Amino acid sequence: MTPTKFAAFAGAVVGVAAMASAAVQPNTYEIRVSNPVSPGTPSATVEVWADWDADLFYAFAAGNWNLRGDMSGDFSGPMSVFTDPGQENGTPMDGDVMDITTGQLQFPPGGLMADTSDPILIWTGTWSTTDFTARTVDLATETLRYSLYLDDTGLSSDVTPTVIEGAGEIIVIPAPASLALLGLGGLAAARRRR
């Protein structure tokens, strides 16, 4: 093999390897939390967004899933952001929201066109607590079904096996007064040591 042919071959191999290792956008959820929770702001809005590989799929079709939290707080006002038939806002239960169904229709003959935004907001809820112990509350999706439209004809595909679960967190901050008392306690202890 001549040096020119070898260089061309090596360049082709590197190009194929780079394409194979290129990151593919996963089919997943993003969980966004509006603010830390504290005695002054005892609740936060939690949003769930669907995200997918827009090079392979046209739009979000539907999902059936649970949102897992913990028992140190509760959800209220769960709501799918879509208005198409078949929505289930979910049932708050022991810090989780169970049996959420969200989706949008793509039916051009009827004039129904899905929003192709990627990511797209699919659900909201309010999380609140009366326990202001400093902590982080982990949130995670638990997918039962996740479907995406393949094109603008309304043909969809169930991609549940490829979904990477979404994760997020709520930060709980104690009362500022209790932090000040902790600081004073530390200052007093330091003075006693002198």
C-alpha atoms as an extended CHARMM CRD file, in Angstrom:
* protein
*
       194  EXT
         1         1  MET       CA              0.0000000000        0.0000000000        0.0000000000  PROA      1               0.0000000000
         2         2  THR       CA              1.4140000000        3.3590000000       -1.0060000000  PROA      2               0.0000000000
         3         3  PRO       CA              1.7970000000        6.0790000000        1.6440000000  PROA      3               0.0000000000
         4         4  THR       CA             -1.0130000000        8.0850000000       -0.0180000000  PROA      4               0.0000000000
         5         5  LYS       CA             -3.4140000000        5.1170000000       -0.0050000000  PROA      5               0.0000000000
         6         6  PHE       CA             -2.4450000000        4.2840000000        3.5890000000  PROA      6               0.0000000000
         7         7  ALA       CA             -3.1480000000        7.8690000000        4.7070000000  PROA      7               0.0000000000
         8         8  ALA       CA             -6.5300000000        7.8330000000        2.9550000000  PROA      8               0.0000000000
         9         9  PHE       CA             -7.3890000000        4.4590000000        4.5550000000  PROA      9               0.0000000000
        10        10  ALA       CA             -6.3210000000        5.6900000000        8.0370000000  PROA      10              0.0000000000
        11        11  GLY       CA             -8.3820000000        8.8530000000        7.5830000000  PROA      11              0.0000000000
        12        12  ALA       CA            -11.4480000000        6.8030000000        6.6510000000  PROA      12              0.0000000000
        13        13  VAL       CA            -11.0150000000        4.5400000000        9.6990000000  PROA      13              0.0000000000
        14        14  VAL       CA            -10.7030000000        7.5640000000       12.0050000000  PROA      14              0.0000000000
        15        15  GLY       CA            -13.8150000000        9.1350000000       10.4260000000  PROA      15              0.0000000000
        16        16  VAL       CA            -15.8900000000        5.9700000000       10.8880000000  PROA      16              0.0000000000
        17        17  ALA       CA            -14.6830000000        5.6180000000       14.4800000000  PROA      17              0.0000000000
        18        18  ALA       CA            -15.5970000000        9.2360000000       15.2160000000  PROA      18              0.0000000000
        19        19  MET       CA            -19.0870000000        8.7300000000       13.7720000000  PROA      19              0.0000000000
        20        20  ALA       CA            -19.5680000000        5.5450000000       15.8030000000  PROA      20              0.0000000000
        21        21  SER       CA            -18.5240000000        7.2540000000       19.0260000000  PROA      21              0.0000000000
        22        22  ALA       CA            -20.6020000000       10.3890000000       18.4320000000  PROA      22              0.0000000000
        23        23  ALA       CA            -23.0340000000       10.9020000000       21.2750000000  PROA      23              0.0000000000
        24        24  VAL       CA            -26.6230000000       10.0660000000       20.4200000000  PROA      24              0.0000000000
        25        25  GLN       CA            -29.2700000000       12.1270000000       22.2110000000  PROA      25              0.0000000000
        26        26  PRO       CA            -31.0500000000        9.6910000000       24.5350000000  PROA      26              0.0000000000
        27        27  ASN       CA            -34.7930000000        9.3470000000       24.8970000000  PROA      27              0.0000000000
        28        28  THR       CA            -35.2230000000       10.6660000000       28.4000000000  PROA      28              0.0000000000
        29        29  TYR       CA            -36.8930000000       13.1110000000       30.7830000000  PROA      29              0.0000000000
        30        30  GLU       CA            -35.5510000000       16.3030000000       32.3270000000  PROA      30              0.0000000000
        31        31  ILE       CA            -36.7730000000       17.1490000000       35.8340000000  PROA      31              0.0000000000
        32        32  ARG       CA            -36.5760000000       20.8610000000       36.6730000000  PROA      32              0.0000000000
        33        33  VAL       CA            -37.2520000000       22.3460000000       40.1240000000  PROA      33              0.0000000000
        34        34  SER       CA            -38.1200000000       26.0470000000       40.4290000000  PROA      34              0.0000000000
        35        35  ASN       CA            -36.3870000000       26.8550000000       43.7230000000  PROA      35              0.0000000000
        36        36  PRO       CA            -34.9450000000       25.5220000000       46.9770000000  PROA      36              0.0000000000
        37        37  VAL       CA            -37.5550000000       24.9020000000       49.6670000000  PROA      37              0.0000000000
        38        38  SER       CA            -37.3360000000       26.6700000000       53.0410000000  PROA      38              0.0000000000
        39        39  PRO       CA            -39.6940000000       27.9200000000       55.7700000000  PROA      39              0.0000000000
        40        40  GLY       CA            -40.0770000000       31.1740000000       53.8070000000  PROA      40              0.0000000000
        41        41  THR       CA            -40.7570000000       29.2870000000       50.5600000000  PROA      41              0.0000000000
        42        42  PRO       CA            -42.2140000000       25.9290000000       51.6180000000  PROA      42              0.0000000000
        43        43  SER       CA            -43.0500000000       24.7050000000       48.1120000000  PROA      43              0.0000000000
        44        44  ALA       CA            -41.4970000000       24.3940000000       44.6670000000  PROA      44              0.0000000000
        45        45  THR       CA            -42.8420000000       23.7790000000       41.1880000000  PROA      45              0.0000000000
        46        46  VAL       CA            -41.5520000000       20.5800000000       39.6240000000  PROA      46              0.0000000000
        47        47  GLU       CA            -41.5890000000       20.3210000000       35.8370000000  PROA      47              0.0000000000
        48        48  VAL       CA            -40.9870000000       17.2070000000       33.7650000000  PROA      48              0.0000000000
        49        49  TRP       CA            -39.8180000000       17.6540000000       30.1680000000  PROA      49              0.0000000000
        50        50  ALA       CA            -39.5600000000       14.9540000000       27.4990000000  PROA      50              0.0000000000
        51        51  ASP       CA            -36.3390000000       14.9040000000       25.5040000000  PROA      51              0.0000000000
        52        52  TRP       CA            -35.3590000000       12.6850000000       22.5620000000  PROA      52              0.0000000000
        53        53  ASP       CA            -33.1330000000       12.3950000000       19.5200000000  PROA      53              0.0000000000
        54        54  ALA       CA            -34.7030000000       14.8990000000       17.1250000000  PROA      54              0.0000000000
        55        55  ASP       CA            -32.5890000000       13.5090000000       14.2730000000  PROA      55              0.0000000000
        56        56  LEU       CA            -34.4780000000       10.2070000000       14.5450000000  PROA      56              0.0000000000
        57        57  PHE       CA            -37.9260000000       11.2430000000       15.7850000000  PROA      57              0.0000000000
        58        58  TYR       CA            -40.4220000000       13.9570000000       14.9000000000  PROA      58              0.0000000000
        59        59  ALA       CA            -42.1810000000       14.7310000000       18.2110000000  PROA      59              0.0000000000
        60        60  PHE       CA            -43.1710000000       13.4060000000       21.6150000000  PROA      60              0.0000000000
        61        61  ALA       CA            -46.2870000000       11.2200000000       21.3270000000  PROA      61              0.0000000000
        62        62  ALA       CA            -47.1490000000        9.8180000000       24.7550000000  PROA      62              0.0000000000
        63        63  GLY       CA            -45.7870000000        8.5780000000       28.0340000000  PROA      63              0.0000000000
        64        64  ASN       CA            -47.0940000000        6.6180000000       30.9790000000  PROA      64              0.0000000000
        65        65  TRP       CA            -44.8670000000        6.9500000000       34.0250000000  PROA      65              0.0000000000
        66        66  ASN       CA            -44.4800000000        7.5470000000       37.7580000000  PROA      66              0.0000000000
        67        67  LEU       CA            -42.5410000000       10.2990000000       39.4930000000  PROA      67              0.0000000000
        68        68  ARG       CA            -40.6960000000        9.0230000000       42.5440000000  PROA      68              0.0000000000
        69        69  GLY       CA            -39.7470000000       11.2080000000       45.5130000000  PROA      69              0.0000000000
        70        70  ASP       CA            -39.7640000000       10.3960000000       49.2280000000  PROA      70              0.0000000000
        71        71  MET       CA            -42.1650000000       10.6290000000       52.1520000000  PROA      71              0.0000000000
        72        72  SER       CA            -40.6160000000       13.8170000000       53.5920000000  PROA      72              0.0000000000
        73        73  GLY       CA            -42.8510000000       15.9520000000       51.3550000000  PROA      73              0.0000000000
        74        74  ASP       CA            -45.9760000000       15.7570000000       49.2440000000  PROA      74              0.0000000000
        75        75  PHE       CA            -47.0760000000       16.6540000000       45.7370000000  PROA      75              0.0000000000
        76        76  SER       CA            -50.2380000000       18.5990000000       44.9680000000  PROA      76              0.0000000000
        77        77  GLY       CA            -51.8550000000       19.8890000000       41.7930000000  PROA      77              0.0000000000
        78        78  PRO       CA            -50.3070000000       17.3670000000       39.4000000000  PROA      78              0.0000000000
        79        79  MET       CA            -51.1820000000       18.2760000000       35.8270000000  PROA      79              0.0000000000
        80        80  SER       CA            -50.4100000000       17.1440000000       32.3050000000  PROA      80              0.0000000000
        81        81  VAL       CA            -49.7410000000       20.2170000000       30.1660000000  PROA      81              0.0000000000
        82        82  PHE       CA            -51.4910000000       18.6660000000       27.1590000000  PROA      82              0.0000000000
        83        83  THR       CA            -55.2390000000       19.0570000000       26.6380000000  PROA      83              0.0000000000
        84        84  ASP       CA            -55.7530000000       16.1530000000       24.2210000000  PROA      84              0.0000000000
        85        85  PRO       CA            -57.9900000000       13.2640000000       25.3670000000  PROA      85              0.0000000000
        86        86  GLY       CA            -56.4560000000       10.5170000000       27.5020000000  PROA      86              0.0000000000
        87        87  GLN       CA            -54.4830000000       12.6080000000       29.9920000000  PROA      87              0.0000000000
        88        88  GLU       CA            -54.0400000000       11.3150000000       33.5580000000  PROA      88              0.0000000000
        89        89  ASN       CA            -52.5060000000       13.9190000000       35.8680000000  PROA      89              0.0000000000
        90        90  GLY       CA            -51.3390000000       11.2670000000       38.3180000000  PROA      90              0.0000000000
        91        91  THR       CA            -52.1760000000       10.4260000000       41.9100000000  PROA      91              0.0000000000
        92        92  PRO       CA            -49.9880000000       11.8160000000       44.7280000000  PROA      92              0.0000000000
        93        93  MET       CA            -49.1180000000        8.9990000000       47.1060000000  PROA      93              0.0000000000
        94        94  ASP       CA            -46.5070000000        8.9110000000       49.9110000000  PROA      94              0.0000000000
        95        95  GLY       CA            -44.2400000000       11.5050000000       48.2800000000  PROA      95              0.0000000000
        96        96  ASP       CA            -44.6060000000       10.0420000000       44.7730000000  PROA      96              0.0000000000
        97        97  VAL       CA            -47.0100000000       10.7390000000       41.9080000000  PROA      97              0.0000000000
        98        98  MET       CA            -48.3060000000        7.5130000000       40.3790000000  PROA      98              0.0000000000
        99        99  ASP       CA            -49.9240000000        6.6130000000       37.0570000000  PROA      99              0.0000000000
       100       100  ILE       CA            -49.2140000000        9.7560000000       35.0390000000  PROA      100             0.0000000000
       101       101  THR       CA            -50.2450000000        9.6590000000       31.3710000000  PROA      101             0.0000000000
       102       102  THR       CA            -49.2890000000       12.5420000000       29.1120000000  PROA      102             0.0000000000
       103       103  GLY       CA            -49.4820000000       12.8090000000       25.3560000000  PROA      103             0.0000000000
       104       104  GLN       CA            -50.3680000000       14.8140000000       22.2930000000  PROA      104             0.0000000000
       105       105  LEU       CA            -52.1270000000       13.9700000000       19.0590000000  PROA      105             0.0000000000
       106       106  GLN       CA            -50.6800000000       14.1870000000       15.5650000000  PROA      106             0.0000000000
       107       107  PHE       CA            -53.5500000000       13.7540000000       13.0990000000  PROA      107             0.0000000000
       108       108  PRO       CA            -53.1170000000       16.0080000000       10.0570000000  PROA      108             0.0000000000
       109       109  PRO       CA            -56.4410000000       15.0410000000        8.3780000000  PROA      109             0.0000000000
       110       110  GLY       CA            -58.2310000000       16.3900000000       11.4630000000  PROA      110             0.0000000000
       111       111  GLY       CA            -56.0310000000       19.4680000000       11.7010000000  PROA      111             0.0000000000
       112       112  LEU       CA            -54.2950000000       18.2060000000       14.8630000000  PROA      112             0.0000000000
       113       113  MET       CA            -50.5500000000       18.8550000000       14.8340000000  PROA      113             0.0000000000
       114       114  ALA       CA            -48.1660000000       17.8980000000       17.6350000000  PROA      114             0.0000000000
       115       115  ASP       CA            -45.7750000000       20.4440000000       19.0970000000  PROA      115             0.0000000000
       116       116  THR       CA            -42.3220000000       19.3670000000       17.8800000000  PROA      116             0.0000000000
       117       117  SER       CA            -40.3820000000       21.3130000000       20.5290000000  PROA      117             0.0000000000
       118       118  ASP       CA            -37.4880000000       19.2760000000       21.9280000000  PROA      118             0.0000000000
       119       119  PRO       CA            -37.3910000000       19.1810000000       24.8740000000  PROA      119             0.0000000000
       120       120  ILE       CA            -41.0780000000       19.7270000000       25.5710000000  PROA      120             0.0000000000
       121       121  LEU       CA            -42.7950000000       20.3910000000       28.8960000000  PROA      121             0.0000000000
       122       122  ILE       CA            -45.2040000000       17.5090000000       29.5800000000  PROA      122             0.0000000000
       123       123  TRP       CA            -46.1590000000       17.7230000000       33.2920000000  PROA      123             0.0000000000
       124       124  THR       CA            -46.0710000000       20.0000000000       36.3450000000  PROA      124             0.0000000000
       125       125  GLY       CA            -46.7720000000       19.6100000000       40.0420000000  PROA      125             0.0000000000
       126       126  THR       CA            -46.1260000000       21.3780000000       43.3370000000  PROA      126             0.0000000000
       127       127  TRP       CA            -43.9500000000       19.7900000000       46.0290000000  PROA      127             0.0000000000
       128       128  SER       CA            -44.1340000000       21.0690000000       49.6020000000  PROA      128             0.0000000000
       129       129  THR       CA            -43.0650000000       20.0560000000       53.0720000000  PROA      129             0.0000000000
       130       130  THR       CA            -43.3270000000       21.0520000000       56.7270000000  PROA      130             0.0000000000
       131       131  ASP       CA            -40.0120000000       19.3340000000       57.5770000000  PROA      131             0.0000000000
       132       132  PHE       CA            -37.1920000000       21.8080000000       57.0310000000  PROA      132             0.0000000000
       133       133  THR       CA            -34.3550000000       19.5370000000       58.0220000000  PROA      133             0.0000000000
       134       134  ALA       CA            -31.4660000000       20.2730000000       55.6490000000  PROA      134             0.0000000000
       135       135  ARG       CA            -31.5280000000       17.6220000000       52.9330000000  PROA      135             0.0000000000
       136       136  THR       CA            -31.7850000000       16.8570000000       49.2600000000  PROA      136             0.0000000000
       137       137  VAL       CA            -34.8650000000       15.0370000000       48.0190000000  PROA      137             0.0000000000
       138       138  ASP       CA            -34.0640000000       12.9150000000       44.9810000000  PROA      138             0.0000000000
       139       139  LEU       CA            -36.6470000000       12.7430000000       42.2080000000  PROA      139             0.0000000000
       140       140  ALA       CA            -36.7220000000       10.1390000000       39.4410000000  PROA      140             0.0000000000
       141       141  THR       CA            -39.0310000000        9.0120000000       36.6790000000  PROA      141             0.0000000000
       142       142  GLU       CA            -40.1560000000        5.4060000000       36.3660000000  PROA      142             0.0000000000
       143       143  THR       CA            -41.2740000000        4.7760000000       32.7950000000  PROA      143             0.0000000000
       144       144  LEU       CA            -44.0020000000        2.3350000000       31.8520000000  PROA      144             0.0000000000
       145       145  ARG       CA            -44.3810000000        3.5580000000       28.2480000000  PROA      145             0.0000000000
       146       146  TYR       CA            -42.6760000000        6.2270000000       26.1210000000  PROA      146             0.0000000000
       147       147  SER       CA            -43.7180000000        6.7620000000       22.4900000000  PROA      147             0.0000000000
       148       148  LEU       CA            -42.4140000000        9.1540000000       19.8630000000  PROA      148             0.0000000000
       149       149  TYR       CA            -43.7760000000       10.1950000000       16.4770000000  PROA      149             0.0000000000
       150       150  LEU       CA            -41.6060000000        9.0670000000       13.5890000000  PROA      150             0.0000000000
       151       151  ASP       CA            -42.7970000000       11.7560000000       11.1820000000  PROA      151             0.0000000000
       152       152  ASP       CA            -45.6060000000       14.2200000000       10.5390000000  PROA      152             0.0000000000
       153       153  THR       CA            -48.0490000000       11.4960000000        9.3790000000  PROA      153             0.0000000000
       154       154  GLY       CA            -48.8300000000       10.5000000000       12.9760000000  PROA      154             0.0000000000
       155       155  LEU       CA            -46.9990000000        7.1580000000       12.8930000000  PROA      155             0.0000000000
       156       156  SER       CA            -45.4700000000        6.5360000000       16.3250000000  PROA      156             0.0000000000
       157       157  SER       CA            -43.0480000000        4.0640000000       17.8530000000  PROA      157             0.0000000000
       158       158  ASP       CA            -42.7920000000        2.6980000000       21.4040000000  PROA      158             0.0000000000
       159       159  VAL       CA            -39.2070000000        3.4090000000       22.4820000000  PROA      159             0.0000000000
       160       160  THR       CA            -39.6080000000        2.4150000000       26.1450000000  PROA      160             0.0000000000
       161       161  PRO       CA            -36.6170000000        0.0020000000       26.1520000000  PROA      161             0.0000000000
       162       162  THR       CA            -34.2860000000        2.8580000000       25.1330000000  PROA      162             0.0000000000
       163       163  VAL       CA            -35.4120000000        5.3900000000       27.7590000000  PROA      163             0.0000000000
       164       164  ILE       CA            -32.9130000000        6.7260000000       30.2630000000  PROA      164             0.0000000000
       165       165  GLU       CA            -34.8370000000        7.7040000000       33.3920000000  PROA      165             0.0000000000
       166       166  GLY       CA            -34.8800000000       11.3620000000       34.3800000000  PROA      166             0.0000000000
       167       167  ALA       CA            -33.4300000000       12.5370000000       37.6840000000  PROA      167             0.0000000000
       168       168  GLY       CA            -33.6640000000       15.7540000000       39.6650000000  PROA      168             0.0000000000
       169       169  GLU       CA            -33.4770000000       17.0380000000       43.2030000000  PROA      169             0.0000000000
       170       170  ILE       CA            -35.2260000000       19.3600000000       45.5940000000  PROA      170             0.0000000000
       171       171  ILE       CA            -32.9430000000       21.1600000000       48.0370000000  PROA      171             0.0000000000
       172       172  VAL       CA            -34.4600000000       21.7850000000       51.4740000000  PROA      172             0.0000000000
       173       173  ILE       CA            -32.8840000000       24.5990000000       53.4940000000  PROA      173             0.0000000000
       174       174  PRO       CA            -33.5200000000       24.9580000000       57.2490000000  PROA      174             0.0000000000
       175       175  ALA       CA            -34.9480000000       28.1020000000       58.8030000000  PROA      175             0.0000000000
       176       176  PRO       CA            -32.4470000000       30.9840000000       58.7690000000  PROA      176             0.0000000000
       177       177  ALA       CA            -32.9900000000       31.4300000000       62.5300000000  PROA      177             0.0000000000
       178       178  SER       CA            -31.9290000000       27.8520000000       63.2150000000  PROA      178             0.0000000000
       179       179  LEU       CA            -28.8130000000       28.3950000000       61.0720000000  PROA      179             0.0000000000
       180       180  ALA       CA            -28.0090000000       31.5390000000       63.0530000000  PROA      180             0.0000000000
       181       181  LEU       CA            -28.4040000000       29.6200000000       66.3230000000  PROA      181             0.0000000000
       182       182  LEU       CA            -26.0810000000       26.9170000000       65.0180000000  PROA      182             0.0000000000
       183       183  GLY       CA            -23.5550000000       29.6240000000       64.1320000000  PROA      183             0.0000000000
       184       184  LEU       CA            -23.8290000000       31.2100000000       67.5940000000  PROA      184             0.0000000000
       185       185  GLY       CA            -23.4050000000       27.8070000000       69.2020000000  PROA      185             0.0000000000
       186       186  GLY       CA            -20.1970000000       27.2980000000       67.2290000000  PROA      186             0.0000000000
       187       187  LEU       CA            -18.9490000000       30.7740000000       68.1980000000  PROA      187             0.0000000000
       188       188  ALA       CA            -19.6400000000       30.1220000000       71.8920000000  PROA      188             0.0000000000
       189       189  ALA       CA            -17.8360000000       26.7950000000       71.7100000000  PROA      189             0.0000000000
       190       190  ALA       CA            -14.8330000000       28.4800000000       70.0840000000  PROA      190             0.0000000000
       191       191  ARG       CA            -14.7270000000       31.1490000000       72.8250000000  PROA      191             0.0000000000
       192       192  ARG       CA            -14.8300000000       28.4900000000       75.5790000000  PROA      192             0.0000000000
       193       193  ARG       CA            -11.7820000000       26.7610000000       74.0760000000  PROA      193             0.0000000000
       194       194  ARG       CA             -9.6140000000       29.9040000000       74.3580000000  PROA      194             0.0000000000
